[in-house]
Amino acid sequence: MKTIAQQLNIKEFPFIIKDADGKVIYSEHYNGYWVKREWDGGNRIYYEDSNGDLVDNRPKTDVQKAIDLLTAEGLLVDGKILKN
């Protein structure tokens, strides 16, 4: 899959995208290494990079909380609810 800079045919690096508050939400370097970020005010709540590192502290929806609970209890496997 092509990076954002490759899709846009960017030739000058680093390539940086900022949100409306001036915080960097995407950056990419000449070698293809990229980083995505999401912010909640001054707190970084999401981080992902092209090496596969991922930190996700975004607020979860009630549905995601239920899925996490069912999975932790062993009642949800591969997206299927197990019946007793």
URNORWO-V705854 format. One record per pair of residues at least 6 apart in sequence whose ideal C-beta (glycine too) atoms are under 7 Angstrom apart, sorted by the first residue. I is the first residue (numbers start at 0). J is the second residue. D is the distance in Angstrom with one decimal. If there is no record, write none. Layout:
[[I & J & D] [I & J & D]]
//
This chain:
[[2 & 27 & 5.7] [2 & 31 & 5.8] [2 & 33 & 5.5] [3 & 25 & 6.5] [3 & 27 & 6.4] [4 & 14 & 4.5] [4 & 27 & 4.7] [12 & 27 & 6.9] [12 & 28 & 5.5] [12 & 29 & 4.2] [13 & 26 & 5.6] [13 & 27 & 6.6] [13 & 28 & 5.4] [14 & 26 & 6.9] [14 & 27 & 4.5] [15 & 23 & 5.7] [15 & 26 & 4.9] [16 & 24 & 5.6] [16 & 25 & 4.1] [17 & 23 & 5.6] [17 & 24 & 6.5] [18 & 24 & 5.0] [18 & 38 & 6.8] [22 & 38 & 4.8] [23 & 36 & 6.4] [24 & 35 & 6.9] [24 & 36 & 5.4] [24 & 37 & 6.7] [25 & 33 & 6.9] [25 & 35 & 5.5] [26 & 33 & 6.8] [26 & 34 & 5.2] [27 & 33 & 4.2] [31 & 49 & 6.7] [32 & 49 & 5.3] [33 & 48 & 6.6] [33 & 49 & 4.8] [34 & 48 & 4.6] [35 & 47 & 4.7] [36 & 43 & 5.7] [36 & 45 & 6.3] [36 & 46 & 5.6] [37 & 44 & 5.4] [37 & 45 & 3.7] [37 & 57 & 6.6] [38 & 44 & 6.6] [44 & 56 & 4.7] [44 & 57 & 4.9] [45 & 55 & 5.5] [45 & 56 & 6.9] [45 & 57 & 5.5] [46 & 53 & 7.0] [46 & 54 & 4.4] [47 & 53 & 4.9] [66 & 75 & 6.4] [69 & 75 & 3.7] [69 & 80 & 6.7] [74 & 80 & 6.2] [74 & 81 & 5.5]]
//
